[in-house]
Amino acid sequence: MKIWNVRFLGSLATAVILGFSSQAPAQSTIHNVRGFLPNLRFTLEGAGGKTVTQDAFKGKTVLLFFGYASCPDICPTTMVQLAQVVKNLGRQAPNAKILFISVDPHRDTSDKLQTYVNAFDKDAIGLTGTEKQIADVARRYRVAYQIEKPKDSQNKDYEVAHSRGVYIFDKQGRAELLAADTESVDSLTRSVKALLAKAGK
């Protein structure tokens, strides 16, 4: 099978989030990555074609996930989990924001992506961009993805393989935690609450 676009960056983040089975591991898969991954930084496209950067999320704890709107299983499942985590924060919910960055810029327009994430959380933000913009931010966070090229160039029905991890940044935009998508909602909620409490001191 031919590969249209490959971004495989073997490193800390990839090692943590690739290769998990459908069964949740017994031990926690939330890892402290402070000092190992860079601060939140990107220039991408949001709803309405608006340019969005990390500056729009100053003062927010960010839960970042890479995926695509046509994803049949992992992405919607993870978005449901993240939406529940934010809901579990109660009064602190406005201090957290879900960001969903598409690794399928050919199909995911900014408006389509925003409609997708809104189905899970009305305050979530969907971001897309050019191939280069997506590749740059994926490389920055060591995200692996590949797009399978369909035999028919007019065929828009193809799959995208991608890393499965949730990146959590503090209100200063510093990378703090990296969690596997298999982590429980309760565990993620506790971790985010602890980060919010730390930020409040």
N, C-alpha and C positions, 0 to 999 in steps of 0.2 A: 504494500500500500504506500502510495506517495505521501510525503508530508509537505504541506504548503508553508507552514511557518513553525519553527521550533525555537523555543527559548528554554534551555535546560541549564540551570545555574546550580550545580551541586555545591551545597554549603550548609551552614547551620540550619537555616529555615527549611530548606528542602529536606534535609535529613529528618527533621522533626515531623513534618507534615505529610510526607509521601509514604505510601505503602501500608497505611492502616487498613485493617480488615473491617468488615461491617460490625464486628463485635467490639464494644467498648472495652478498653483495657481496664484492669482492676485498679492500677495506680493512676494518679493524676497525670494528665498530659498537658498541664499548663506550666510553661517554662518562663522563668525570668530571663529576659533578653536585654535588660538595661545595659548599655555599653557594647552590645554585640550587633545591634541593628540600628540604622540611622534614624534620625528624627523624621517626623511626618513632613513630606515635601513632594509636591506634584503640581503640574499644570495640566488640567483636563477639561472636558466639556460636560456641563450640566444641562438640565432641562432648558429648552428654548435656545440651545446653542451658546449659552453663557459660559464664559471662561471661569473656571473655579480653581482656586489654589488652596493650600493648607491654611492660609490666613482666615478663611471663612469659618474655621473651626477652633479658633483661639478660645481658650477657656472651657473647652469641651473635652470630655473623655471620649475617645474615638474607638469604635469597634469596626475594624476594616476587614472586608472579605473580598477575594478575587473570584469571579465566576462569570456566568453569562446567562442571559434571559431564557435561552432555549434549553438550558440544562434540565434533564429529565428527573434528576433525583437529588444529588448532593446539594446543589445551590438552594432549591426551595426548602429542603429540610433544614439547612443551616440558617436560612433567613427566618424561618419559623422559630428556631431556637433563640436567635439573637433578638427578635422582637419580644419574645417572652422574657428574656433577661432584662431588657429595658423596662418592660412593664413591671417586673418584679422590683425595680428600683423605687417605685412609688414616687414620693415627692422629689426624689433625686433624678428622676427620669429626664427632665429637661437638660440636665448636665451631661448627658451621654448622647452620642450620635452614631448611627449605623451608616457606614459608607460601603457601597458595593461598586467595585471597579470591574468593568467588563474586560474580558480577554478575547472578546469576539467583536472587534470594532466594525467588521464588515456587515453584520446584521443588526447590531445593537445601536440604534440611533439614540441620542440623548433623551428624547421624549418617550420613546418606547421603553427605555431602561427605567426612567422615572416612574412610569405607570407600573412597571413590574415591581419595583421595590415598595411602592405605595400600597400594594396589595398585602404586604406584610406589616409595614409600619409607616404610618402617614408622614412621619418626620424623617424617615430614612432618605438618603441621598444616593442616586445612581449616577455614576460618572463613566464616560467613555472618552474616545479621542482618536487620533490617527494611529496607524500601526507603530510609528516611532514613539509617540507619546506613551502608548501602552507598554511597549517594549522597555522603555526607559524606566518607568515606575516599577515594572515587574523585576527588572534587573536590580533596582535599588533595594527591593525587599526579598531578592533571591527566590522569586516565584517561578516555577516551571510550568509551561503550558505548550500545547501543540494543537494545531488546527488541521484536521484531516481534509485534504482537498478532494471534493467530489469529482467523479469522472466527467460529469456534465457540468460545464461552467455556469449553466443557468440554474443548476440545482442548489437551492439554499438549505437543503436538509443535510447537515453534516454535524459531526460531534467535535467537541473541543475537550481535550484532556488537560487537567490543570491541578496545581497543588491545592491541598485542602487544609487551610489553617485560618485562624482568626487572630489578627494582629490587634493588640490593644495599646493605645497611646494615652499618656496622661494629658492634663489640660495645657501643658506647655508644649505638647507635640512630641514628647520623648517616647520612644518605643519602650514599653515596660514588660508586656507579656505576649507570649505566642501560645495559642491553644489549638489542639487538634479539634477537628469538627466532631469528633466522637465524644468530646467532653460533655458532661451533663449540664443542663440548664442551671441546676442548683449550684454546682461548682463554679460555673462562669459568673453567676450572680454574686456569689461570695467574693470572688476575686475583683470584680468591678466595684462592688461596694467598698471593699478594703482600699482600693485605689482612690475612690472618691473621698473616703474618710481621710486618707493621707494627704490629699490635695487640700482639704479643708483646714488642716492644722497650720 
